[in-house]
Amino acid sequence: MKDGLAKGMSKVVGVSSKDLSWRALAVCFFVGLAVLSIECFNVPFLSDSLLSLENSVTDHFIRFRDGLDSYKEKRALETSPVVLVTLDPESARRLGLNSKQPWSRALFARLVDQLGKGGADVIGFDVDLEEASGESNRLKDAQSNEVDKDDAPLRDVFKRVKNIVVSTNVDSPDNSLGSKSKPRVHAPYEPFVVALGADGACLGNAYIPVDRDGLVRKASLVFEKFGHSTAFYKSFALRVAEKHLGARSMVDQNHDRVFLKDKIFPAEFRINFAGGKGSFTTIPLWRALDWQKHFQSSATIAKGEGASSDTTNSPFLHKVVLIGFGESSFMDTASNQPRQAAIYESSYATPVSEFDNRMSAIEVQANIVSNLVSGKCLTPPSRWKMIIAVLIAALACGQVMGILVGRPLGSFLAVTGISLVWFGISFFLFLNFGQVIPTVVPIAAVAIPCWLLVLADQNFYFFRDRRRHTRLFRSMTAKHIARQIDRAQLAELGLDGKRCQVTVMVCRVRDFMDQVDPLPPDRIFQIFNDCLGIMVNEVFEHRGIVDRIASYGVIAFWGAPLPLPGTDQASQAAQCALSIKDKINNYCETQSDNLASLALRSSCGIETGEAFCGTIDAGSRDTQFAQYSVMGDPVEQALALEALNNTYGTSFILGAGAAKLVEEILEVRQIDSIELNGTGEKQSLYELLTTRGSLPAAMEEAIAIYRSARQSFDNGDIKEAEQLFSTILKMVPSDLPTSIMLKRCRELLND
């Protein structure tokens, strides 16, 4: 299309592309408001679906980053402060434990001593220390201040060493099972708690929240429900970080933010996993108990300034050491279940280690501690980030859709480009700055719906206005033509205005008032309406369009707004004129008051040429004032040709343009050459007789002689022409065009 659908449409409906742009911008803006409402009010299913998609995208970001070579060195720096000591089957075998024996508390006490010798900065126990080792009753032990001989060494270590954090746990801090009872809590054995100190700074909640899809993504630093209990209020990882940084954390009144030294963390953040399993230095328990032997020749051990020779080769020097179950917990060979209490999960699926390659719980805690120490956790997008992202996406889509109105493919490519750019920006910020911004919501919930809704709105807008502006053709032409116009593209129809070839027919009942004047008024109008109905119906039957009713007849045209070849235009108009004459004659003969005696006859003028076509609405957008019409020389000439029928005694006169197009299929004859409408140039006039081959033999002979006479006249052989015209009058005495030409010949001969 020359100027595109949008430009053509805007001209037709009388609005500018700017108006359509504002409409697209408004639709996108309301889409943005709807998305923000969904996010703010947490609409069921929709909010969860968007959150799930956002999580999935961030998961892929983490996995992709983990595979980059440029990230490996950075990952090593982030994981270096934390070392893991794992309780695994190999350690159990080497230490002589069988599947029915629990881990010895004396081993843990020995481990703490060894870690202290190795210069460990903080020691974190994420193991089950809830019950006593022996058969003694827990309450009795607490009252009598007596402990099992296997627990005593560990209790004494807890009294002596103050850089230890021991984990607590809960079944479910949110009561997810719907029970009205308080969640069951799990704390270390009472003598251990007393030994650690009354302030609770050495106890931390090791509960790890799991998302609905079974993956661990988030870390909770505080548990508001347990604000009354220091042992369960703050997380295990937060307590470890406090010990390592030498600062106590503060929580704001709303339990939304945690202040740790010079850093501020959300109370719940997304874990910035350093990598998959094995990202942290992991030492099995059996090696940690005798680290001096196993790390004598290590070339990668950090040397602390002023460290003694005993700690020079220590893998724990100035490190945070976390103790817990490793990749494969000490399994019961009969039940194939971890030996630790049921509340302690052995491993979790994470974005970097899914269900078939789960990450140990202690390594998840290591990732959280690393995030707190480095300050590089992934902060969930704030509400302001979401609002800004949604508005940017909505306004960008609105601008693009406004510019590309009516171009669905172009707008789709543009919206796709915006989505890809936004996706690239999100990954760039994540990779280089550790920032998580909304990615799925601006694309899946804003950009794509904006494109679909704006496209639907534009199609509805175009369809509605096309129907509104093509509705006027339902009374101007046949139904099947009106349907074709209705289905056509407005830009192709050119309803706003175009120049094209058309054939115009002016048809009226000759001397109508002079003939019906004696009749009653109601009868006059009945006759007129019947004759007018014949004309309109015949125009419809011959695929024409009625322009207007004027001067006891109609003005009709062919070739617009639907294009039609010139020959078809002229032949349809000429055949329509012939049919109107026959139908009016038949109508008069069938009337009871003998209208045939009144001699109602149709008179037509037909011309083909270039004209201007378009909708005339006097500046109103209401279709009841609108009219599709033609203007130009063909209209003026057709009016003049119809009026000449009285002069030449004919019923149908064709202009030269129309006559040349139909002379092969219809019988026409040139009757004169005169000036029309003061053009200064003579134009040939042709009489339409009938369809080719339908003339009676006598009349056919007369027409042949007439053509010869006209040729002689045009060649200057006036005498020959005069004789031929005289012969024709003897054959057809009533032929007025022949009489006019004979008179003209005699005048020339006399001169």
Backbone hydrogen bonds, N-H to C=O, Kabsch-Sander energy under -0.5 kcal/mol:
donor,donor_aa,acceptor,acceptor_aa,energy
6,A,405,V,-0.5
7,K,3,D,-0.6
8,G,4,G,-2.1
9,M,5,L,-2.6
10,S,6,A,-2.7
11,K,7,K,-1.7
12,V,8,G,-1.8
13,V,9,M,-2.3
14,G,10,S,-0.6
15,V,10,S,-1.6
20,L,16,S,-1.5
21,S,17,S,-2.2
22,W,18,K,-2.2
23,R,19,D,-1.8
24,A,20,L,-2.2
25,L,21,S,-2.5
26,A,22,W,-2.3
27,V,23,R,-2.1
28,C,24,A,-2.3
29,F,25,L,-2.3
30,F,26,A,-2.3
31,V,27,V,-2.0
32,G,28,C,-2.3
33,L,29,F,-2.2
34,A,30,F,-2.3
35,V,31,V,-2.4
36,L,32,G,-2.4
37,S,33,L,-2.2
38,I,34,A,-2.1
39,E,35,V,-2.3
40,C,36,L,-2.9
41,F,37,S,-2.5
42,N,38,I,-0.5
43,V,38,I,-1.6
46,L,44,P,-2.7
47,S,43,V,-2.7
49,S,45,F,-2.6
50,L,46,L,-2.5
51,L,47,S,-2.6
52,S,48,D,-2.5
53,L,49,S,-2.1
54,E,50,L,-2.5
55,N,51,L,-2.7
56,S,52,S,-2.1
57,V,53,L,-2.2
58,T,54,E,-2.3
59,D,55,N,-2.5
60,H,56,S,-2.0
61,F,57,V,-2.2
62,I,58,T,-2.4
63,R,59,D,-2.4
64,F,60,H,-2.7
65,R,61,F,-2.6
66,D,62,I,-2.2
67,G,63,R,-1.1
67,G,64,F,-0.6
68,L,65,R,-1.4
71,Y,68,L,-1.1
72,K,68,L,-0.6
72,K,69,D,-0.9
73,E,69,D,-0.6
74,K,70,S,-0.5
75,R,71,Y,-2.7
76,A,72,K,-2.0
77,L,73,E,-1.5
78,E,74,K,-1.9
79,T,75,R,-2.0
80,S,76,A,-1.0
82,V,79,T,-1.5
83,V,320,V,-3.0
84,L,281,T,-3.0
85,V,322,L,-2.9
86,T,84,L,-0.5
86,T,283,I,-1.7
87,L,324,G,-2.2
88,D,86,T,-0.8
92,A,88,D,-2.0
93,R,89,P,-2.4
94,R,90,E,-2.4
95,L,91,S,-2.0
96,G,93,R,-1.1
97,L,92,A,-3.0
101,Q,98,N,-1.5
108,F,104,S,-1.2
109,A,105,R,-2.2
110,R,106,A,-2.5
111,L,107,L,-2.5
112,V,108,F,-2.4
113,D,109,A,-2.0
114,Q,110,R,-2.2
115,L,111,L,-2.7
116,G,112,V,-2.5
117,K,113,D,-2.2
118,G,114,Q,-1.7
119,G,116,G,-1.3
120,A,115,L,-2.4
121,D,319,K,-2.3
122,V,319,K,-1.5
123,I,163,N,-2.8
124,G,321,V,-3.2
125,F,165,V,-3.2
126,D,124,G,-0.7
126,D,323,I,-3.2
129,L,127,V,-0.8
141,D,137,N,-2.4
142,A,138,R,-2.1
143,Q,139,L,-2.1
144,S,140,K,-2.7
145,N,141,D,-1.1
146,E,141,D,-1.1
151,D,148,D,-1.1
152,A,148,D,-1.9
155,R,151,D,-2.4
156,D,152,A,-2.6
157,V,153,P,-2.0
158,F,154,L,-2.4
159,K,155,R,-1.8
160,R,156,D,-1.8
161,V,157,V,-3.2
162,K,160,R,-0.5
165,V,123,I,-2.6
166,V,202,C,-3.4
167,S,125,F,-2.3
168,T,204,G,-2.9
169,N,186,H,-2.4
171,D,184,R,-2.4
175,N,172,S,-1.7
178,G,175,N,-2.2
186,H,169,N,-3.2
189,Y,129,L,-3.2
192,F,189,Y,-1.3
193,V,189,Y,-1.6
194,V,190,E,-2.5
195,A,191,P,-2.1
196,L,192,F,-2.0
197,G,193,V,-1.2
200,G,197,G,-0.6
203,L,200,G,-1.6
204,G,166,V,-1.9
205,N,234,K,-2.9
206,A,168,T,-3.0
206,A,204,G,-0.5
211,D,215,L,-2.6
214,G,211,D,-2.1
216,V,349,A,-2.6
217,R,215,L,-0.7
219,A,269,F,-2.7
221,L,219,A,-0.6
221,L,267,A,-3.0
222,V,267,A,-0.7
223,F,233,Y,-2.5
224,E,222,V,-0.6
226,F,223,F,-2.1
227,G,224,E,-1.7
229,S,226,F,-2.0
230,T,228,H,-0.5
232,F,229,S,-1.1
233,Y,229,S,-1.7
234,K,230,T,-0.7
235,S,221,L,-2.6
236,F,205,N,-2.5
239,R,235,S,-2.1
240,V,236,F,-2.1
241,A,237,A,-2.4
242,E,238,L,-2.3
243,K,239,R,-2.1
244,H,240,V,-2.3
245,L,241,A,-2.7
246,G,242,E,-1.4
247,A,242,E,-1.6
250,M,259,F,-2.5
252,D,257,R,-1.9
255,H,252,D,-1.7
258,V,265,F,-3.3
259,F,250,M,-3.6
260,L,258,V,-0.6
260,L,263,K,-2.6
261,K,259,F,-0.5
263,K,260,L,-2.3
265,F,258,V,-3.0
267,A,256,D,-3.1
269,F,219,A,-1.8
270,R,378,L,-2.4
271,I,217,R,-3.3
273,F,271,I,-1.4
279,S,276,G,-1.2
281,T,82,V,-0.7
283,I,84,L,-3.3
285,L,86,T,-2.2
287,R,284,P,-0.8
288,A,284,P,-2.1
289,L,285,L,-2.2
290,D,287,R,-0.9
291,W,288,A,-1.1
293,K,290,D,-0.9
294,H,290,D,-1.5
295,F,291,W,-2.1
296,Q,293,K,-0.7
298,S,295,F,-0.7
304,G,302,A,-0.6
307,A,304,G,-2.1
311,T,308,S,-1.0
312,T,308,S,-0.5
314,S,311,T,-1.5
317,L,314,S,-0.7
318,H,119,G,-3.1
319,K,316,F,-2.3
320,V,81,P,-3.3
321,V,122,V,-3.3
321,V,319,K,-0.7
322,L,83,V,-2.4
322,L,320,V,-0.6
323,I,124,G,-3.7
324,G,85,V,-2.0
325,F,126,D,-0.5
326,G,87,L,-1.5
329,S,327,E,-0.5
331,M,329,S,-0.8
332,D,337,Q,-2.2
333,T,331,M,-0.7
336,N,332,D,-3.2
339,R,330,F,-1.7
344,Y,341,A,-1.7
345,E,343,I,-0.8
348,Y,359,M,-3.6
349,A,214,G,-0.6
350,T,353,S,-2.7
353,S,350,T,-0.8
357,N,354,E,-2.6
358,R,355,F,-0.5
359,M,348,Y,-3.4
361,A,346,S,-1.7
362,I,325,F,-0.7
364,V,360,S,-1.7
365,Q,361,A,-2.2
366,A,362,I,-1.9
367,N,363,E,-1.9
368,I,364,V,-1.8
369,V,365,Q,-2.7
370,S,366,A,-2.6
371,N,367,N,-2.1
372,L,368,I,-2.2
373,V,369,V,-2.7
374,S,370,S,-2.5
375,G,371,N,-1.7
376,K,371,N,-0.8
378,L,270,R,-2.2
379,T,377,C,-0.8
386,M,382,S,-2.2
387,I,383,R,-2.6
388,I,384,W,-2.7
389,A,385,K,-2.7
390,V,386,M,-2.6
391,L,387,I,-2.5
392,I,388,I,-2.5
393,A,389,A,-2.4
394,A,390,V,-2.7
395,L,391,L,-2.8
396,A,392,I,-2.6
397,C,393,A,-2.4
398,G,394,A,-2.4
399,Q,395,L,-2.5
400,V,396,A,-2.3
401,M,397,C,-3.1
402,G,398,G,-2.0
403,I,399,Q,-2.0
404,L,400,V,-2.4
405,V,402,G,-0.7
407,R,404,L,-1.9
411,S,407,R,-2.9
412,F,408,P,-2.2
413,L,409,L,-2.5
414,A,410,G,-2.1
415,V,411,S,-2.8
416,T,412,F,-2.6
417,G,413,L,-2.3
418,I,414,A,-2.4
419,S,415,V,-2.5
420,L,416,T,-2.5
421,V,417,G,-2.5
422,W,418,I,-2.7
423,F,419,S,-2.6
424,G,420,L,-2.5
425,I,421,V,-2.5
426,S,422,W,-2.5
427,F,423,F,-2.2
428,F,424,G,-2.4
429,L,425,I,-2.6
430,F,426,S,-2.0
431,L,427,F,-2.9
432,N,428,F,-2.4
433,F,429,L,-1.9
434,G,429,L,-0.5
434,G,430,F,-1.0
435,Q,429,L,-1.8
437,I,435,Q,-0.6
443,I,439,T,-1.1
444,A,440,V,-3.0
445,A,440,V,-1.0
445,A,441,V,-1.0
446,V,441,V,-0.8
447,A,442,P,-2.4
448,I,443,I,-2.4
450,C,446,V,-2.6
451,W,447,A,-2.3
452,L,448,I,-2.4
453,L,449,P,-3.2
454,V,450,C,-2.8
455,L,451,W,-2.2
456,A,452,L,-2.5
457,D,453,L,-2.9
458,Q,454,V,-2.9
459,N,455,L,-2.5
460,F,456,A,-2.6
461,Y,457,D,-2.7
462,F,458,Q,-3.2
463,F,459,N,-2.9
464,R,460,F,-3.0
465,D,461,Y,-2.4
466,R,462,F,-2.7
467,R,463,F,-2.7
468,R,464,R,-2.3
469,H,465,D,-2.1
470,T,466,R,-1.9
471,R,467,R,-1.2
473,F,470,T,-1.4
474,R,471,R,-1.8
475,S,472,L,-1.0
476,M,473,F,-0.9
477,T,473,F,-1.6
482,A,478,A,-2.6
483,R,479,K,-2.4
484,Q,480,H,-1.6
485,I,481,I,-2.4
486,D,482,A,-2.3
487,R,483,R,-1.8
488,A,484,Q,-1.2
492,E,489,Q,-0.5
493,L,489,Q,-2.0
494,G,490,L,-2.1
495,L,490,L,-0.8
497,G,494,G,-1.7
498,K,613,C,-2.6
500,C,611,A,-2.2
502,V,609,G,-2.6
503,T,558,W,-2.0
504,V,607,E,-2.8
505,M,556,A,-2.9
506,V,605,G,-2.7
507,C,505,M,-0.6
507,C,554,V,-2.7
508,R,603,S,-2.1
509,V,552,Y,-2.3
510,R,508,R,-0.6
510,R,601,R,-3.1
512,F,509,V,-1.0
515,Q,511,D,-1.4
515,Q,512,F,-0.5
516,V,512,F,-2.0
517,D,513,M,-1.2
519,L,516,V,-1.7
524,I,520,P,-2.1
525,F,521,P,-2.4
526,Q,522,D,-1.8
527,I,523,R,-2.5
528,F,524,I,-2.6
529,N,525,F,-2.8
530,D,526,Q,-2.2
531,C,527,I,-2.5
532,L,528,F,-3.0
533,G,529,N,-2.5
534,I,530,D,-1.9
535,M,531,C,-2.1
536,V,532,L,-2.7
537,N,533,G,-2.6
538,E,534,I,-2.1
539,V,535,M,-2.2
540,F,536,V,-2.5
541,E,537,N,-2.7
542,H,538,E,-1.6
543,R,540,F,-1.8
544,G,539,V,-2.9
545,I,557,F,-2.3
546,V,476,M,-3.4
547,D,545,I,-0.7
547,D,555,I,-2.7
548,R,555,I,-1.4
550,A,548,R,-0.5
550,A,553,G,-1.8
554,V,507,C,-2.6
555,I,548,R,-2.6
556,A,505,M,-2.7
557,F,545,I,-2.3
558,W,503,T,-1.9
569,Q,565,P,-2.5
570,A,566,G,-2.5
571,S,567,T,-2.4
572,Q,568,D,-2.4
573,A,569,Q,-2.3
574,A,570,A,-2.6
575,Q,571,S,-2.6
576,C,572,Q,-2.1
577,A,573,A,-2.1
578,L,574,A,-2.2
579,S,575,Q,-2.3
580,I,576,C,-2.4
581,K,577,A,-1.9
582,D,578,L,-1.8
583,K,579,S,-2.6
584,I,580,I,-2.5
585,N,581,K,-2.0
586,N,582,D,-2.4
587,Y,583,K,-2.3
588,C,584,I,-2.4
589,E,585,N,-1.8
590,T,586,N,-1.2
591,Q,587,Y,-0.5
591,Q,588,C,-0.9
594,N,591,Q,-1.3
595,L,588,C,-0.7
596,A,588,C,-0.9
597,S,594,N,-1.3
598,L,595,L,-1.7
599,A,595,L,-0.6
599,A,596,A,-1.0
603,S,508,R,-2.5
604,C,651,S,-3.1
605,G,506,V,-2.1
606,I,653,I,-2.3
607,E,504,V,-1.9
609,G,502,V,-2.3
611,A,500,C,-2.6
612,F,631,M,-3.2
613,C,498,K,-3.2
613,C,611,A,-0.5
614,G,629,S,-2.1
615,T,495,L,-2.3
616,I,627,Q,-3.8
617,D,615,T,-0.6
620,S,617,D,-2.3
625,F,622,D,-1.7
626,A,623,T,-0.9
627,Q,616,I,-2.0
629,S,614,G,-2.7
629,S,627,Q,-0.5
631,M,612,F,-2.7
635,V,632,G,-0.7
636,E,632,G,-1.7
637,Q,633,D,-3.0
638,A,634,P,-2.2
639,L,635,V,-2.1
640,A,636,E,-2.1
641,L,637,Q,-2.9
642,E,638,A,-2.2
643,A,639,L,-1.7
644,L,640,A,-1.2
645,N,642,E,-1.2
646,N,643,A,-1.0
648,Y,644,L,-2.2
649,G,645,N,-1.1
650,T,645,N,-1.3
653,I,604,C,-2.1
654,L,686,Y,-3.7
655,G,606,I,-2.7
659,A,655,G,-2.5
660,K,656,A,-2.0
661,L,657,G,-0.7
662,V,658,A,-1.1
662,V,659,A,-0.5
663,E,659,A,-1.3
665,I,662,V,-1.4
666,L,662,V,-2.4
667,E,690,T,-3.3
668,V,666,L,-0.7
669,R,687,E,-1.6
671,I,685,L,-2.8
672,D,685,L,-1.2
674,I,683,Q,-2.3
676,L,681,E,-0.7
679,T,676,L,-1.3
683,Q,674,I,-3.8
685,L,672,D,-3.5
686,Y,654,L,-2.3
687,E,669,R,-3.3
688,L,652,F,-1.6
689,L,667,E,-3.0
689,L,687,E,-0.6
690,T,667,E,-0.8
692,R,665,I,-1.7
694,S,691,T,-1.8
700,E,696,P,-2.9
701,E,697,A,-2.0
702,A,698,A,-2.0
703,I,699,M,-2.4
704,A,700,E,-1.8
705,I,701,E,-2.2
706,Y,702,A,-2.3
707,R,703,I,-2.3
708,S,704,A,-1.7
709,A,705,I,-2.5
710,R,706,Y,-2.6
711,Q,707,R,-2.0
712,S,708,S,-2.3
713,F,709,A,-2.5
714,D,710,R,-2.6
715,N,711,Q,-1.7
716,G,712,S,-0.5
716,G,713,F,-1.1
717,D,712,S,-2.3
718,I,716,G,-1.7
721,A,717,D,-2.1
722,E,718,I,-2.6
723,Q,719,K,-2.0
724,L,720,E,-2.0
725,F,721,A,-2.6
726,S,722,E,-1.9
727,T,723,Q,-1.9
728,I,724,L,-2.1
729,L,725,F,-2.0
730,K,726,S,-1.4
731,M,727,T,-1.3
732,V,728,I,-3.4
735,D,732,V,-1.7
736,L,734,S,-1.1
739,S,735,D,-1.7
740,I,736,L,-2.4
741,M,737,P,-2.1
742,L,738,T,-2.7
743,K,739,S,-2.4
744,R,740,I,-2.0
745,C,741,M,-2.2
746,R,742,L,-2.3
747,E,743,K,-2.0
748,L,744,R,-1.9
749,L,745,C,-2.4
750,N,746,R,-2.5
751,D,747,E,-1.7
